[in-house]
């Protein structure tokens, strides 16, 4: 009888004996600027043997966690705290968190969800390169990588007018290089942030090797002394 009882205890499932009071928590609307939010899930060991949580895993680096590192005895309660970081994660989110126990033989699944309300970060944080007249870009080198003959590649440039005045923005390509294509943004409103796309065509590139192309911003009709650079590797 003792042996049979031991077998029955060994066969218990932690997914059944770790009883969580809730499996999903909805944060509702949270403000990105307010930073991290957390929720604590309460569970009870409803079985007859201790249960050890081995680890907690999530597919996103946006969540961290805390949980008991010692076995939870029968009848005891414990806490699993999940922390969500909304930084640069605007909009709806739903994150699954997996609780592994008893040498990863058993699992419990928890979810946290909500909606992140974004805010405008300081311009230097998102657009670190200043090109004069309070015009900022997120890049100073457009890296196209290797382009095969007859193929095209695109690189997105994000820009910000951090002044309190309207601004006109266009670009001049050094040497009138004909393998770069783009549409000038034109007039930017005060504080406007936007994006444009540069396309590099491999059909008009010369020999194998690497090429650097200077692209000069023209701000309110004045050519900047500081160029953007397009970096292209040529060949098949």
Helices and strands as residue ranges (DSSP letters): H 2-10, H 14-17, E 18-20, E 24-31, G 32-34, E 37-45, E 53-58, E 63-66, E 77-84, E 91-101, E 106-117, H 123-126, E 129-130, E 135-137, E 141-147, E 152-161, E 167-173, G 174-176, E 180-181, E 186-188, E 193-201, G 202-204, E 209-219, E 222-234
